[in-house]
Amino acid sequence: MILHHFDMSPFAEKARLALGLKQLAWQSVEIPLVMPKPKLTGLTGGYRKTPVLQIGADIYCDTQRIALELDRRFPDPPLFPHGDAGLGIALAHWSDSAFFEPGAGLSMGVNTELPEPLLNDRKAFFEFMDFDRLPAELPHLWTQVRARASLVNRQLADGRAFVHGERPGWADICAYFPLWMVRMQIGVRADAALAPFTHLAPWEARVAAIGHGQRSALDADDAWVVARDSEPAVETAVDDDDPLGLAVGQSATVAPDDYGRDPVHGELAVLTVDDVCVIRRTDTLGRVAVHFPRAGYRVTAA
Ligand SMILES: N[C@@H](CCC(=O)N[C@@H](CS)C(=O)NCC(=O)O)C(=O)O
């Protein structure tokens, strides 16, 4: 397993913790923080977000898709130990938007010394953020982060060790990563703002203790060799009752429906309620399967 990511990425921290929860060994390809990222987009066909998981010639985009693939291939220990996968996955949408977005606004707005290339890249990327209004928005953003942190704190208030009970799972990772981001990127001011929520810090320490599994470094070129020398392991499956009415092998594009909407073009291999996958053919890599979750992604006949 190869994770394409960078250390500061909060979404990558979700994937690293999921690998850690399952105590997996994986290889780490460091990707650039800003565009262009030719070694990443060359694999995905255009998707540029962080992180991306590669297993042979199968490329998994989005932490939602990555988590479910890890759980499918390595079911023990489970990401949903209390049998609440529906709620756990739904919580990811809440934490990826309601919790992450104001936290990201704070991280960008409080850190006024960000390097110009990073600032310009994220101005174009984070469509939900009005960078001109960020300084005036900061007090409001603090209120939004604290309101979400308070909910997590409330969930933990009965003394349970983890969000759903005594065992850690995807819900913990999702609720944790925006806090990891603001504490790391803002520091003592974030710690002070979160201090009233007394159940958070001990729980965050328990989540951090999950660790990242066994990580070793890999060069991006070697990840390409792995993709080139492998065949996609995907089984084609297009639902007959899918509202889009598309067929296996049809030319299609898939793009995130929130921000960073770079489309990926290929032949449709999977289109189910939960998943979409297109096969790309390139001279350098041969056939590569690019997988996305269905929720939050727009599929269009090309
Ligand atoms: N829905 C995506 C969101 C990923 C995301 O927005 N990642 C941020 C980094 S934490 C990103 O891509 N930033 C721009 C970049 O890395 O180029 C997921 O769950 O993986």
Ligand as a Chemical Component Dictionary entry (heavy atoms), coordinates in Angstrom:
data_LIG
# 
_chem_comp.id                   LIG 
_chem_comp.type                 NON-POLYMER 
_chem_comp.pdbx_formal_charge   0 
_chem_comp.three_letter_code    LIG 
# 
loop_
_chem_comp_atom.comp_id 
_chem_comp_atom.atom_id 
_chem_comp_atom.alt_atom_id 
_chem_comp_atom.type_symbol 
_chem_comp_atom.charge 
_chem_comp_atom.model_Cartn_x 
_chem_comp_atom.model_Cartn_y 
_chem_comp_atom.model_Cartn_z 
_chem_comp_atom.pdbx_ordinal 
LIG N1  N1  N 0 -12.832 14.956 0.471  1  
LIG C1  C1  C 0 -11.406 14.853 0.457  2  
LIG C2  C2  C 0 -10.790 16.171 0.929  3  
LIG C3  C3  C 0 -9.287  16.178 0.835  4  
LIG C4  C4  C 0 -8.695  17.588 1.007  5  
LIG O1  O1  O 0 -9.381  18.611 0.868  6  
LIG N2  N2  N 0 -7.392  17.629 1.281  7  
LIG C5  C5  C 0 -6.676  18.881 1.376  8  
LIG C6  C6  C 0 -5.448  18.725 2.227  9  
LIG S1  S1  S 0 -5.693  18.296 3.804  10 
LIG C7  C7  C 0 -6.088  19.225 0.041  11 
LIG O2  O2  O 0 -6.235  18.478 -0.893 12 
LIG N3  N3  N 0 -5.426  20.386 -0.035 13 
LIG C8  C8  C 0 -4.825  20.801 -1.251 14 
LIG C9  C9  C 0 -3.662  19.967 -1.650 15 
LIG O3  O3  O 0 -3.170  19.146 -0.878 16 
LIG O4  O4  O 0 -3.226  20.135 -2.786 17 
LIG C10 C10 C 0 -10.968 13.675 1.309  18 
LIG O5  O5  O 0 -11.726 13.255 2.201  19 
LIG O6  O6  O 0 -9.894  13.108 1.061  20 
# 
loop_
_chem_comp_bond.comp_id 
_chem_comp_bond.atom_id_1 
_chem_comp_bond.atom_id_2 
_chem_comp_bond.value_order 
_chem_comp_bond.pdbx_ordinal 
LIG N1  C1  SING 1  
LIG C1  C2  SING 2  
LIG C1  C10 SING 3  
LIG C2  C3  SING 4  
LIG C3  C4  SING 5  
LIG C4  O1  DOUB 6  
LIG C4  N2  SING 7  
LIG N2  C5  SING 8  
LIG C5  C6  SING 9  
LIG C5  C7  SING 10 
LIG C6  S1  SING 11 
LIG C7  O2  DOUB 12 
LIG C7  N3  SING 13 
LIG N3  C8  SING 14 
LIG C8  C9  SING 15 
LIG C9  O3  DOUB 16 
LIG C9  O4  SING 17 
LIG C10 O5  DOUB 18 
LIG C10 O6  SING 19 
# 
